[in-house]
Amino acid sequence: MNQFLKRAKELESQLQADRRYLHQHAEAGEDLPNTTRYVMERLREIGLTPTEICPSGVTALIEGAKPGKVLLLRADMDALPMPENNDLPFKTETDAAHNCGHDFHTAMLLCAAQMLYEHRNELCGSVKLMFQPAEETFAGSKKLIAAGILENPKVDAAVGMHVMLDSSKPALNYGLGYMTSSCDGFKITVHGNGCHGAMPELGIDPINVGLHIYSAFQNLIARETPSAERAILTFGAFNAGATPNIVPGEAVLMGTLRTYNKELREKLVSRMHEICEYEGKAFGATVDYEVLSDVPSTYSDPEMTKELAGYASEIEPGIIGKTNYMVTPSDDFAFISEHVPTTYFMIDAKVDGCPVQHHNPGVLFNEDALPYGAAVHATCAFNWLNKQGE
């Protein structure tokens, strides 16, 4: 058995305690005071000196005894502003819930930090830890980057990990190249001219304009996206009016565009702006386009990822699952991948019999994955840094 998996299993009770505390005291958004306090206290217990370099953004440095490069390991800490529906003894006590598994990510990185600290005298270079808020709103990584997470010391490469729900076996999945989708969230406000429903010619119907925008956006996928590419354009809201006999003055549409191809993304977003402008002009309405999110696709550096996957494969026979893994959800770890070579792993933590996925009140995650995730972080960091230091 790999030395880090063996040690992680020895620390499994602490792994579970960390995960369950964070789960029970879930916090959402950019302000995570209790989560931040807990993580910093645990890092101090390990022997590290954590720093909150921006609100609820925590870092600590594990310095090896020998000089070398700097590898960043990242965990997101925020929950979702939604309830959960289960009978867990550590069910959330707050108005937020860890229905995306970020409590797992934080607990696994805390355990990896302890193991790497225990092996610091054998380590070339340093491991920089990144515990971030606001992944769900795509704000946390950017704030930590602005606060200097990639500097002092300068980070050479980065690794992130997310729990997935494909299998109850803790298989490690990865992709080469762009492997999470981009996310361009938008809010479109159509300003028409309200009037009596019996005399629609006296007004400008924003619902009609909104329907034409909706239809034209769908045709971007059906007629302007190359058949070999993948793009998803989803509307999640279309709100207008409140009564059956009045043409309202305003309609609001909201949705997201997701793809992996950077050039295609730029083209489609440009076309979305054009459609809003010209549909508005065609019907005499004013259309405002507001950007709600602007997240690129996470790029998993092929050379680095294959090297790290090789180290991870030694943790346990058969741990490597899919090697061409891509997911349509987005992650603000993508902003880190724009600055340094990055690997983004996905580790399975499915509970058999649980049919739902992330962001669902009934989702469950299998704690058997905890020591494996911690071992992946520690094994990859230790071997990569020492290989670079040769």
C-alpha positions, 0 to 999 in steps of 0.5 A: 500500500502506498505510504500516503494512503496507509497514513491517510487511513490511519488519519481517517477518523480525523478526516471524517471529523473534519468533513462532518464538522464542515458539513454540519456548519456549512456556509455559502458565498464569500464570507465563511467566518466559521469555516475559515476559523476552523481551517486555520485552527486545524492548520495550526494544529498540524504545525503550519502558519496559515494566513487569511490573505483575503476575506475567507481566503486561506493559505499556508506554506509547507516548506521542504528541507531541500530547495525546489519548485512550488506546487499549489494544492487547492480546495474550495470551502463554500457550500450552497445556499439551499437545504439538504434532505437526508437523515445524516447525524451531522446534517447541516444546522445552517441555511446552507448545505454542502450539496456539491462536496466542498466539505470533502475537498477541504477535509482531504486537503487538510489531511494531505497537508498533515502528511506532507508536513510530516514528510517535509524533511524529505521534500524538495521545494514547497507546497502552497495550500489554497483554501478558497471561498465563493467557488459557486459564485466564481469569485473566490479564485480571482480574489485569491489571485489578486491577493497574491496566492500565486506569488511569494513564493511564486507558484510553478504549478497547481492541482485541484480535485473534485468529488464526482458521482459516477462510481462508489469505488474511489476511482480517479478520473482525469482529462487532458486539455480543456475538461470543465466547460466555460460558463457565461451567465447572462441576464437580458432585460427587454424594455418595451412599452406596456399597454392594454392587452386589447390594444397591443398595437399601442405598445411594444411587447417585451415578451414577443422580443424575448421569445425572438431572442430565445429562439435565435439563441437556440439557433446558435447551437443548432446552426452556428456551432460546428457539429464536432464541437460541444456547446450548451445554451440553457435558459433558466428564467423568463419572467414578465408581467403579472396579469392576463390582459396587460402587455408588460413593460419589461421582460427578463431572461437569464441563462448560461452558455457553456463550451470547451473551445475558447474560440467558439466561446468568443464567437457565440458570446459576440453573436449573443450580444448582436442578437440582443441588439438587433432583435431590440431594434427590429421591434423598437425595444431596448435590450440590456445584456448583463454578464453574470459570470465569465468563467473559462474552461479549466485547462488540465495540462496534458504533460503534467497531468499524465505525469501526476496520474502516473504517481497516483496510479501507484496508490492502489491497483486500479485506482485510475478510472477514466482518462478522457474525462470531461464535465459540463459544469464549470469551476473557477479553478479555471482562472488558476489554470490560465496562470500556471500549468494545472491538473484537475482530478475528479474522484468518485464518491457515489453512495450506492442507491442515491440517484441524484447528482450535485446541487440536489438537496438529496445528494450524498457522498461516500466518505470512503473516498476521503483517504484516497483523495488525501493520498492523491494530493500528497502522493502527487505533490511529494513525487512531482516536487522531488522529481523536479528537484532532481 
